[in-house]
């Protein structure tokens, strides 16, 4: 899922597709769902760097963010205690925030 989203973001940012020109609907309302878009390619770079430092943290982010798993489910998949999964999530989130800027919704 992560690769699909990153490839889609790269296609959308390519010169051939308008190079991030804002889309406008006929009514003049911005077509994007959120007011503050994020750079998915930058997220991919940060996750790749995190994977170089700690594979388990990167896997946890993929499962929690991209697969939509809850922390108990992530802990089960990674074969760690639920408390360890929460602790790892805090570390991974701090890493991503430091590499991507401030977080709008730090849950």
Buried (B, 14 or more C-beta within 10 A) or exposed (E): EBEEBBEEBEEBBEEEEEEEEEEEEEEEEEEEEEEEEEBBBBBBBBBEEBBEEBEBBBBBBBBBBBEEBEBEBBBEBBEBEBEBBBEBBEBBBEBBEEBBEEEEEEE
